[in-house]
Amino acid sequence: MICALGAALCYGTASVLQAIAARAAARPDSGAGVDPALLLRAVRQWRYVAGLTLDGLGFVLQIVALRSLPIYAVGAALAASLAVTAVVAARLLAVRLSSTEWAAVAVVCAGLGMLGLASGAEGDLSGPPWLPWATIAAALGVLVLGAVGGRLPARGRALALGLGAGFGFGVVEVAVRLVDDVSPGALVRNPAVYGLLLGGAAAFLLLTSALQKGSVTTATAGMVLGETVGPALVGVVWLGDGTRAGLGWLAVTGFAVAVAGSLALARFGEAPEAEAESEPQAEAESEPQADRP
C-alpha cells in the first residue's frame, strides 16, 4: 500500500507542477488555439521536468504496487491522487477549497485507511487463457469508444472520452498483473504486453481529447469510474484478489468511500487556475470601465 500511496502522491504533485510550468510557458499572444511550441517552452521549466520525473517514478511505484496488492486497492489509491492535487493546488496555486472539498479529502483518506486494513495479498491466479487476449480486445474497444464518443454533444463527449480513458488505464492495471516473465522472448510472446501498450496509449489520447473538448470535472469523474470498478472486478473474479479473513465488508466500504471522495474532487483532474491570479486581473479590467460615461 505504501507504493500505491507513493504513486498517488507522485501523480498528484506532478499535475500541479506541470500546470504551473505550462502557465509560465504560455504566451499572451498565443490566442485560444493550440500552441504547438508550448511543450518545447514548458520542458525548459524545471517544474515541468520535475513533474515528468514524478510521473515516471509514480508509474514504477504503480507497477510495484500492482505486483503485491489487489487491483482494487491500487485503483482506489491512484484515484486518490486527485486529493493530493487538491491539497497541493491549495498551497502552490492559492486555489480555495470549499469545506465540502476538504471533507472529501478526509473521506478519501478514511477510505484508503479502510482498504489498508482490509486488503489481502495479491491474488495468485493467472486467470483464464483468454484474459491476456481480452486486454487487446478491450484496448481496441477503448479506441472505438473514443471514435464514437468524440461525435457526441459536449457534456456526453467529455463523459464518454473520460470513461474510455479510465477503461484504458484499467487495461494497463490488469495487463501488468498478467506479465509474469519479463525476459525479452516472453514479453514478445505475451498478448498482455500489447494490451498494456495499446491501452495506455489509447487512454492518454482519449483523456487529452476529453480535457481539451469538454468539462474537466465530467471527464475526470468518468475516468475515475472506468479505471477503478472494472479492473477491481477482474482482479476479484479471475485473478484471485481477496481480503483478510472476515474483512470483505470493510474492503468494499473503503473502496466505495475512497472512489466517492475522489469523484467529489473531480474538478482537480486538471490543476485549476489560481483564483488569486484571476481576481486581480478581473478588478483591473473593470476599473477603466467605471470611468467611462
FIKE-660037 format. One line per field, with one value per residue (C-alpha): residue number from 1; x, y, z; residue in three letters. Coordinates in pm, whole numbers. Each point is the difference from the previous one (the first is absolute). Layout:
BEGIN
k <- (NUM;...)
xx <- (X;...)
yy <- (Y;...)
zz <- (Z;...)
r <- (ALA;...)
***
This chain:
BEGIN
k <- (1;2;3;4;5;6;7;8;9;10;11;12;13;14;15;16;17;18;19;20;21;22;23;24;25;26;27;28;29;30;31;32;33;34;35;36;37;38;39;40;41;42;43;44;45;46;47;48;49;50;51;52;53;54;55;56;57;58;59;60;61;62;63;64;65;66;67;68;69;70;71;72;73;74;75;76;77;78;79;80;81;82;83;84;85;86;87;88;89;90;91;92;93;94;95;96;97;98;99;100;101;102;103;104;105;106;107;108;109;110;111;112;113;114;115;116;117;118;119;120;121;122;123;124;125;126;127;128;129;130;131;132;133;134;135;136;137;138;139;140;141;142;143;144;145;146;147;148;149;150;151;152;153;154;155;156;157;158;159;160;161;162;163;164;165;166;167;168;169;170;171;172;173;174;175;176;177;178;179;180;181;182;183;184;185;186;187;188;189;190;191;192;193;194;195;196;197;198;199;200;201;202;203;204;205;206;207;208;209;210;211;212;213;214;215;216;217;218;219;220;221;222;223;224;225;226;227;228;229;230;231;232;233;234;235;236;237;238;239;240;241;242;243;244;245;246;247;248;249;250;251;252;253;254;255;256;257;258;259;260;261;262;263;264;265;266;267;268;269;270;271;272;273;274;275;276;277;278;279;280;281;282;283;284;285;286;287;288;289;290;291;292;293)
xx <- (0;295;98;-360;-24;344;-121;-307;222;228;-284;-191;302;115;-334;44;367;-76;-293;222;269;-248;-154;343;90;-321;20;-264;-19;-42;-379;-262;125;260;352;229;310;-147;154;344;-23;-143;285;237;-179;150;-347;-115;305;-54;-362;104;252;-272;-227;271;64;-375;-31;280;-165;-333;151;158;-331;-192;245;-69;-352;-350;-96;-292;232;246;-280;-159;339;74;-339;104;265;-283;6;377;-47;-268;218;313;-201;-139;358;186;-276;-197;-311;-281;-141;-353;-87;-165;325;207;-252;42;378;-66;-247;260;254;-256;-86;365;50;-280;152;340;-146;-214;209;154;301;8;-204;201;-215;116;-350;-157;209;-212;54;330;-170;-296;229;72;-370;-83;268;-143;-343;134;101;-346;-160;220;-102;-369;21;181;-314;-232;-118;240;-104;-56;328;201;-160;47;362;82;-164;191;327;-79;-63;337;183;-191;132;351;-69;-127;272;277;-131;6;368;194;310;186;263;5;-125;-290;-99;-22;-223;-232;-319;-43;308;-167;-321;196;167;-314;-219;237;38;-377;-65;236;-148;-358;77;180;-295;-246;182;32;-358;-217;-48;304;-227;-219;295;190;-307;-39;370;-11;-295;156;340;-126;-319;73;360;-105;-262;251;244;-258;-173;295;329;-76;10;-154;-8;111;-223;-330;80;-160;-268;267;182;-322;-87;349;6;-339;92;336;-149;-292;238;211;-308;-78;346;-34;55;364;45;180;167;-222;105;100;-289;243;134;-335;-165;250;-18;-378;17;253;-221;-307;157;38;-359;-120;152;-181;-317)
yy <- (0;232;-26;66;308;110;-24;211;259;13;29;258;224;-34;135;324;47;-53;240;272;-58;-3;325;163;-119;128;318;273;27;-374;32;-254;-278;-265;133;-263;150;-7;-338;112;307;-197;-254;288;57;-197;-58;-172;-226;-75;-88;-241;-158;-47;-154;-252;-81;-32;-250;-214;6;-86;-309;-109;49;-199;-289;-17;133;-75;213;154;144;145;146;178;133;138;172;167;195;253;66;57;240;190;45;94;240;166;62;83;146;174;-192;27;-333;7;-167;-277;-62;-10;-251;-201;-10;-139;-254;-122;-46;-190;-227;-76;-74;-256;-158;-16;-190;-237;-71;-341;-94;3;-282;-304;-102;53;31;-186;-42;251;285;131;12;176;289;61;-20;238;246;-8;55;311;141;-77;168;302;21;-22;219;274;55;51;339;181;-141;-353;17;89;-281;-260;96;14;-339;-142;137;-167;-331;38;60;-295;-219;103;-100;-344;-57;71;-289;-232;59;-248;-69;318;-165;148;-315;-43;365;-25;-307;132;162;193;208;126;61;205;216;47;63;258;186;0;123;297;87;-5;183;278;38;-4;276;210;-31;-29;43;-100;-103;-223;-157;-71;-150;-238;-88;-77;-236;-168;-67;-131;-205;-221;-98;-66;-249;-172;-34;-151;-230;-134;89;-109;339;-22;156;-95;-256;151;349;-18;247;248;-24;62;295;147;-36;171;278;72;7;219;247;8;70;297;136;-64;364;-50;-245;292;236;315;356;181;213;243;69;43;237;290;-27;23;306;168;-57;141;322;184;-81;183;328;-14;212)
zz <- (0;61;-368;-113;222;-120;-360;84;168;-305;-251;202;58;-361;-126;192;-91;-369;17;149;-263;-289;124;26;-351;-159;-208;25;-381;-62;-37;92;-226;68;24;-158;160;351;84;-117;222;290;8;68;330;287;145;-318;-5;370;-79;-275;236;262;-265;-85;366;57;-284;144;344;-161;-164;328;180;-261;46;375;63;-131;-299;188;265;-252;-216;295;112;-347;-11;325;-194;-52;375;-21;-291;193;308;-197;-220;311;113;-322;-218;275;-107;253;109;133;328;-205;-192;318;133;-323;57;348;-143;-252;278;212;-293;-67;368;-14;-309;164;293;-208;-311;-34;-207;-378;-150;-107;-299;-357;-139;-294;-317;-190;248;-150;-341;161;97;-369;-85;283;-115;-353;153;171;-338;-141;301;-62;-365;89;309;-189;-209;298;133;233;338;-126;-192;311;199;-276;-68;372;58;-297;139;331;-176;-174;328;142;-282;105;362;-100;-260;251;212;-302;-77;211;-208;-99;-218;-354;-166;244;-31;-380;26;273;-140;325;-84;-316;191;251;-266;-207;304;145;-328;-60;354;-34;-339;124;323;-186;-237;290;188;-316;-121;307;372;206;287;-218;-182;322;168;-293;13;374;-48;-304;156;336;-25;-304;89;360;-119;-231;289;233;-251;-204;171;355;169;345;344;344;166;107;-133;-343;108;111;-333;-195;224;-23;-378;-37;242;-166;-351;113;161;-317;-211;224;-88;-373;-95;95;-288;-161;246;6;-50;314;121;149;-349;-173;252;-29;-378;8;224;-228;-301;173;130;-336;-85;310;-130;-331;-38)
r <- (MET;ILE;CYS;ALA;LEU;GLY;ALA;ALA;LEU;CYS;TYR;GLY;THR;ALA;SER;VAL;LEU;GLN;ALA;ILE;ALA;ALA;ARG;ALA;ALA;ALA;ARG;PRO;ASP;SER;GLY;ALA;GLY;VAL;ASP;PRO;ALA;LEU;LEU;LEU;ARG;ALA;VAL;ARG;GLN;TRP;ARG;TYR;VAL;ALA;GLY;LEU;THR;LEU;ASP;GLY;LEU;GLY;PHE;VAL;LEU;GLN;ILE;VAL;ALA;LEU;ARG;SER;LEU;PRO;ILE;TYR;ALA;VAL;GLY;ALA;ALA;LEU;ALA;ALA;SER;LEU;ALA;VAL;THR;ALA;VAL;VAL;ALA;ALA;ARG;LEU;LEU;ALA;VAL;ARG;LEU;SER;SER;THR;GLU;TRP;ALA;ALA;VAL;ALA;VAL;VAL;CYS;ALA;GLY;LEU;GLY;MET;LEU;GLY;LEU;ALA;SER;GLY;ALA;GLU;GLY;ASP;LEU;SER;GLY;PRO;PRO;TRP;LEU;PRO;TRP;ALA;THR;ILE;ALA;ALA;ALA;LEU;GLY;VAL;LEU;VAL;LEU;GLY;ALA;VAL;GLY;GLY;ARG;LEU;PRO;ALA;ARG;GLY;ARG;ALA;LEU;ALA;LEU;GLY;LEU;GLY;ALA;GLY;PHE;GLY;PHE;GLY;VAL;VAL;GLU;VAL;ALA;VAL;ARG;LEU;VAL;ASP;ASP;VAL;SER;PRO;GLY;ALA;LEU;VAL;ARG;ASN;PRO;ALA;VAL;TYR;GLY;LEU;LEU;LEU;GLY;GLY;ALA;ALA;ALA;PHE;LEU;LEU;LEU;THR;SER;ALA;LEU;GLN;LYS;GLY;SER;VAL;THR;THR;ALA;THR;ALA;GLY;MET;VAL;LEU;GLY;GLU;THR;VAL;GLY;PRO;ALA;LEU;VAL;GLY;VAL;VAL;TRP;LEU;GLY;ASP;GLY;THR;ARG;ALA;GLY;LEU;GLY;TRP;LEU;ALA;VAL;THR;GLY;PHE;ALA;VAL;ALA;VAL;ALA;GLY;SER;LEU;ALA;LEU;ALA;ARG;PHE;GLY;GLU;ALA;PRO;GLU;ALA;GLU;ALA;GLU;SER;GLU;PRO;GLN;ALA;GLU;ALA;GLU;SER;GLU;PRO;GLN;ALA;ASP;ARG;PRO)
***
